[in-house]
Amino acid sequence: MTQEQEINELNSIVKVRIASSSVHGVGVFTIIDIKKGEKLHCMPTSIARKFYKIPWGSRNKLFPEVRDLIIGQWASWVNGSHFWSPNDTAVPIFFMNHSSDKEKINYDKLTDCASKDILKGEEVFEDYRVMDNWEQVFPWIKL
């Protein structure tokens, strides 16, 4: 994959970040506006993580939000280090919070897509109850 292809790939798949949540410890938040039906890339796509080889001098070709996430997780990039996508460093789905409020649920875990438009900076919520036997794992959730 060329450097330009790697930059385009990161700019198209990195759409969320993990941050402090007022709901429960940490959560998943959008770094750009997301349209209904758009893939969020919160689920791992493969077991093997890929190292990106984009040189530090090309960092400004990345969207600022993507670049800042990479710098925050791979400071040694400034010295020529290769790095993983922020989606692979911490898999977003593992940090996504639940909402029982249908108005707040904006993520479909089955498709890894937005179930409604999500504005930049909004927390992403899934419904844990779509999983079989959820009652055994999440007894605190009320119907």
FENKABEL-V363212 format. One record per backbone hydrogen bond with DSSP energy under -1.0 kcal/mol. NH is the residue of the N-H (numbers start at 1). CO is the residue of the C=O. If there is no record, write none. Layout:
((NH:CO) (NH:CO))
This chain:
((6:2) (7:3) (8:4) (9:5) (10:6) (11:7) (12:8) (13:9) (14:10) (17:29) (19:27) (21:25) (26:24) (27:19) (29:17) (30:122) (31:15) (34:118) (37:114) (38:35) (40:112) (52:83) (58:55) (59:56) (61:58) (62:59) (67:63) (68:64) (69:65) (70:66) (71:67) (72:68) (73:69) (74:70) (77:74) (78:75) (79:76) (80:77) (81:76) (83:52) (88:85) (89:85) (90:86) (93:42) (94:91) (95:92) (99:126) (104:101) (105:101) (106:125) (107:125) (108:113) (112:108) (113:108) (114:38) (115:106) (118:34) (121:30) (122:119) (124:28) (126:97) (130:127) (131:128) (134:131) (136:133) (138:134) (141:138))
